[in-house]
Amino acid sequence: MSQSRRAGRDLRRRPVAAASDATRRGRLDGRIGFQLRMAQDASFRAFARDTGVRDLRPGRFAAMTVIHNNPGITQTTLSRAIARDKSTVTPLIQDLERRGLVARVRSRTDRRCIALRLTASGEDMLLVLEAHAASHDRRLDRIVGPAKPALIRLLKSITDGLA
């Protein structure tokens, strides 16, 4: 492997540091989209750190949860449910399948369709991740406090308004 590729890989493994107070971000600090992304990134990093499961990011947790709640779901329906395009969901499912957490099976009703289901290992992993997610949500609840219902409404309004 080339030195530049190794260096790039090493950079991806390093945690992202929070911006120091000395860093000037200008108008970014007042932009909703930027602050949403910063909050999402911080939440994702904390979730990944707390689960201790290497490279099992919240998107995979979301996919596993939806598959669990909808056994036999197709990849297309899953992609709509978690708001990801097919080009993002395909490698996500391949990764979960490689880990032995998800299985692809031919649909009983339409042999052309591939249905998704969690494996026994996937169900076990989801239980572990659910416990971490509950703990993570309690932590977020402490941060947000009584403004949580209003924040959830605002976030849903942003999603609906930009969809």
Steps between C-alpha positions, in 0.01 A plus 500: 500500500634842413604741772233754398224235518624389844505861617143552372384188683671618819322836476161328469568306821577807708210649695386840385592763754252763602574847371684707754366835610783660303374356171294752308221339302334824400144468381506124539422540871162653411407248230244238597630242253853529634385472862281199413800330343726583796242363745447189287873436473549544876207268571627236255853511645368466856271211399784317324737560791245382758401183313859391461398323179756589235359663186136430588369850452148626576391452136558129536314501830209678329500248214509207741213648703283548191581149373416358844165686501428400138637150435508436125533869411659571164812708464305769311241532776776504761682778316184715508437422868848614610522781241803362315544447129554154357871565440542556874277215617661236277846515666333537840307173448808330356693597814227374733478178299879455513483541879232230515236742633266511198395235252365553151233252395279468194153638564233231531247718320724635222803287413660802328521692829757453769363523852711597798490351848720511805691185584506366855833683544337813362215474750753455783706798380188713470416432866847621600472807277150576632637515853772741387247705302276531808797617707604739223147643482493554876823695466349710219186551709714642783670736255178619332283494811134597485545646151508146353140490369545840334837398356353178358213699342748747348722224361196326348388834351843543342482147357147547367568850370809400306379160374 
